[in-house]
Each structure stands twice: as structure tokens, then as C-alpha cells.
């Protein structure tokens, strides 16, 4: 637990500071980027791909990806899926904690504290999975991160998040996945109830 506090507490504080900086100093830049992506890029030919990209970032899709890789792959795939699932879960917990602490209004209207805008949960999960899978399979690094970026971009295009929310989510997802990779042996030694005997 001490090890977790040492690494994740600074990441949590950094994300809070980033949100504070966005609110105080860079809000106009965040708003301008949001306007550019959400308003000026709107086009009927982009609507469907952006909706599809956003759906790909749903938590259930990440879980399904990890389950599929773990069930149908070899030993390396199973280990990678376990690491990716751990990174996804850890990053989701951090994102939820920040949502509760920051409670930033979503650009498209009222929301609950646990579903607030900062950070983007979709971007958090997408970058956690991209980092975990690309670490084990370097050849997929570019498509993995391009896919994660598309998910993040779709959230701004669809009006669900500001760009700073997506950036913070991407940083949290990346950092938590690197943390899990760093302590991979400890993570792989864990047993997931109901999944592993």
C-alpha cells in the first residue's frame, strides 16, 4: 500500500493541479479548442465514426477486449490481458476519485458529481489499455495510441468533454499502466476471484 501511495498520490495531486491550472489560467485555451473541435469540425460524415469511436471507449468494451485476449491467446496474451485489466481498473478508480473531487460541469449540460467532466473516463481507459498492450506487443503501438486518441477526440467532438479532460484522462491512463507494468510480477501474482482459481 505504501508503494501505491508513493506513486499514485503525486499523480493524483498533479491531475488536481492541472485541473486548477485549466480553470484559472488556460480556461480560454481549453474553451477555444473545444469550440474548434466540437463546433467547427462538425460534419455529417464525421458523426457516425465519432459515435463509433466513443462507444469503443466504453468500459465494457475494454473488459471485453481483455477477456477475449486472455481467453483465446497464449500465456503471453493472458498475462498481457491481466496487466491491461489491472491498469484499466486502477485508472478507472483514480478517474472516478478525481471526478468526485473536482466536479467539473460537462460542456453539454448538467451532470452528477460521479459522472462529472474532469477527467474523461473514456480517455483514461483507452490510454491505459493502449499502454499495456503496446508494451507487450510493440508492433501495435502506433495503431493502439491512434485508437486511444480517436476515442479521446470523439468525446470532445460529441460535446461530452473539454480537451483538458481528455488530456488529463490520457495522462492518468498512461501513468497507471506504466505503474502496473513496473510492478508486473506482483500484479501477475494476484488472483482475480471468479476468473482465476
C-alpha positions as CSV (number, residue, x, y, z in Angstrom):
1,X,0.0,0.0,0.0
2,X,2.9,2.4,0.8
3,X,4.3,1.7,-2.7
4,X,0.9,2.6,-4.2
5,X,0.7,5.8,-2.2
6,X,4.2,6.9,-3.3
7,X,3.5,6.6,-7.0
8,X,-0.2,7.4,-7.3
9,X,-0.6,10.2,-4.7
10,X,1.7,12.5,-6.7
11,X,-0.1,11.6,-9.9
12,X,-3.5,12.4,-8.2
13,X,-2.1,15.8,-7.0
14,X,-0.7,16.6,-10.4
15,X,-4.0,16.0,-12.0
16,X,-5.7,18.2,-9.5
17,X,-3.1,20.9,-10.1
18,X,-3.6,20.5,-13.9
19,X,-7.4,21.0,-13.4
20,X,-6.7,24.1,-11.3
21,X,-4.4,25.5,-13.9
22,X,-7.0,24.9,-16.6
23,X,-9.7,26.6,-14.5
24,X,-7.5,29.6,-13.7
25,X,-5.0,30.2,-16.4
26,X,-5.8,28.2,-19.5
27,X,-9.6,28.0,-19.5
28,X,-9.8,30.2,-22.6
29,X,-7.5,27.9,-24.5
30,X,-9.5,24.9,-23.4
31,X,-12.7,26.6,-24.5
32,X,-11.2,27.7,-27.8
33,X,-10.0,24.1,-28.5
34,X,-13.4,22.8,-27.5
35,X,-15.1,25.3,-29.9
36,X,-12.7,24.3,-32.7
37,X,-13.3,20.6,-32.4
38,X,-17.0,20.5,-31.3
39,X,-18.4,23.3,-33.3
40,X,-16.2,23.9,-36.3
41,X,-15.3,20.3,-37.2
42,X,-19.0,19.2,-37.2
43,X,-19.9,17.4,-40.4
44,X,-22.4,14.7,-41.1
45,X,-19.7,12.4,-42.5
46,X,-17.9,12.5,-39.1
47,X,-20.9,12.0,-36.9
48,X,-21.1,8.2,-37.2
49,X,-17.3,7.5,-36.9
50,X,-17.1,9.7,-33.9
51,X,-20.1,7.9,-32.2
52,X,-18.5,4.6,-33.0
53,X,-15.1,5.7,-31.6
54,X,-16.8,6.9,-28.4
55,X,-18.6,3.5,-28.0
56,X,-15.3,1.7,-28.4
57,X,-14.1,3.6,-25.3
58,X,-16.9,2.3,-23.1
59,X,-15.7,0.4,-20.1
60,X,-17.5,-2.8,-21.2
61,X,-15.5,-2.8,-24.5
62,X,-12.2,-2.6,-22.6
63,X,-13.3,-5.5,-20.4
64,X,-14.4,-7.5,-23.4
65,X,-11.1,-6.9,-25.2
66,X,-9.1,-8.1,-22.1
67,X,-11.4,-11.1,-21.8
68,X,-11.1,-12.0,-25.4
69,X,-7.3,-11.7,-25.5
70,X,-7.0,-13.6,-22.2
71,X,-9.3,-16.4,-23.2
72,X,-8.2,-17.0,-26.8
73,X,-4.5,-16.2,-26.6
74,X,-1.4,-18.0,-25.3
75,X,0.4,-17.4,-22.0
76,X,1.8,-14.1,-23.1
77,X,-1.6,-12.9,-24.1
78,X,-3.1,-14.0,-20.8
79,X,-0.5,-12.1,-18.9
80,X,-0.9,-9.0,-21.0
81,X,-4.7,-9.1,-20.6
82,X,-4.4,-9.4,-16.9
83,X,-2.0,-6.4,-16.8
84,X,-4.2,-4.4,-19.1
85,X,-7.3,-5.2,-17.0
86,X,-5.4,-4.2,-13.8
87,X,-4.3,-0.9,-15.4
88,X,-7.8,-0.2,-16.6
89,X,-9.4,-0.9,-13.2
90,X,-6.7,1.2,-11.4
91,X,-7.0,4.1,-13.8
92,X,-10.8,4.0,-13.6
93,X,-10.6,4.2,-9.8
94,X,-8.4,7.3,-10.0
95,X,-10.6,8.9,-12.6
96,X,-13.7,8.4,-10.5
97,X,-11.9,9.9,-7.4
98,X,-10.9,12.9,-9.4
99,X,-14.5,13.3,-10.8
100,X,-15.8,13.3,-7.3
101,X,-13.1,15.8,-6.1
102,X,-13.2,18.2,-9.0
103,X,-16.9,18.0,-10.1
104,X,-16.4,19.9,-13.3
105,X,-19.6,20.6,-15.3
106,X,-19.8,18.7,-18.6
107,X,-19.9,21.0,-21.7
108,X,-23.2,19.5,-22.8
109,X,-25.2,20.2,-19.6
110,X,-25.9,19.2,-16.0
111,X,-24.3,16.0,-14.6
112,X,-23.9,14.2,-11.4
113,X,-20.7,14.5,-9.3
114,X,-19.6,10.9,-10.0
115,X,-20.1,11.5,-13.8
116,X,-18.5,14.9,-14.0
117,X,-16.4,16.1,-16.9
118,X,-12.8,16.0,-15.4
119,X,-11.1,13.7,-16.3
120,X,-12.5,11.8,-19.2
121,X,-13.1,8.2,-18.2
122,X,-13.1,7.0,-21.8
123,X,-9.7,8.6,-22.5
124,X,-8.4,7.2,-19.2
125,X,-9.3,3.6,-20.1
126,X,-8.3,3.9,-23.7
127,X,-4.8,5.1,-22.9
128,X,-4.4,2.6,-20.0
129,X,-5.2,-0.3,-22.4
130,X,-3.1,1.2,-25.3
131,X,-0.1,1.5,-23.0
132,X,-0.4,-2.0,-21.5
133,X,-1.0,-3.8,-24.8
134,X,1.7,-1.9,-26.8
135,X,4.2,-2.7,-24.1
136,X,3.8,-6.4,-24.7
137,X,3.2,-6.0,-28.4
138,X,5.4,-3.1,-29.7
139,X,4.2,-3.6,-33.3
140,X,0.8,-2.3,-32.3
141,X,2.0,0.8,-30.5
142,X,1.0,3.3,-33.3
143,X,-2.4,1.9,-34.0
144,X,-3.1,1.4,-30.3
145,X,-2.4,5.0,-29.5
146,X,-4.1,6.3,-32.6
147,X,-7.2,4.4,-31.5
148,X,-7.0,5.8,-28.0
149,X,-6.5,9.3,-29.4
150,X,-9.6,8.9,-31.6
151,X,-11.6,7.9,-28.6
152,X,-10.5,11.0,-26.7
153,X,-11.1,13.2,-29.7
154,X,-14.6,11.8,-30.2
155,X,-15.5,12.8,-26.6
156,X,-14.8,16.4,-27.4
157,X,-16.4,16.3,-30.9
158,X,-19.6,14.8,-29.3
159,X,-19.7,17.5,-26.6
160,X,-19.1,15.2,-23.6
161,X,-15.7,16.6,-22.5
162,X,-13.4,19.6,-22.8
163,X,-9.9,18.9,-24.3
164,X,-8.3,19.3,-20.9
165,X,-10.5,16.5,-19.5
166,X,-9.3,14.2,-22.3
167,X,-5.6,15.2,-21.8
168,X,-5.8,14.5,-18.0
169,X,-7.5,11.2,-18.7
170,X,-4.8,10.2,-21.2
171,X,-2.1,11.1,-18.7
172,X,-3.8,9.1,-15.9
173,X,-4.3,6.1,-18.1
174,X,-0.7,6.1,-19.3
175,X,0.7,6.6,-15.8
176,X,-1.3,3.9,-14.2
177,X,-0.5,1.4,-16.9
178,X,3.3,2.2,-16.6
179,X,2.9,1.7,-12.8
180,X,1.2,-1.7,-13.4
181,X,4.0,-2.7,-15.9
182,X,6.7,-1.6,-13.4
183,X,5.2,-4.0,-10.8
184,X,4.1,-6.6,-13.3
185,X,5.3,-9.6,-11.2
186,X,3.3,-8.5,-8.2
187,X,0.2,-7.8,-10.4
188,X,0.5,-11.2,-12.2
189,X,0.7,-13.0,-8.8
190,X,-2.7,-11.6,-7.9
191,X,-5.7,-13.9,-8.3
192,X,-8.9,-12.5,-9.7
193,X,-11.9,-14.1,-8.0
194,X,-14.3,-15.7,-10.4
195,X,-11.8,-15.5,-13.2
196,X,-8.9,-17.5,-11.8
197,X,-8.9,-20.4,-9.5
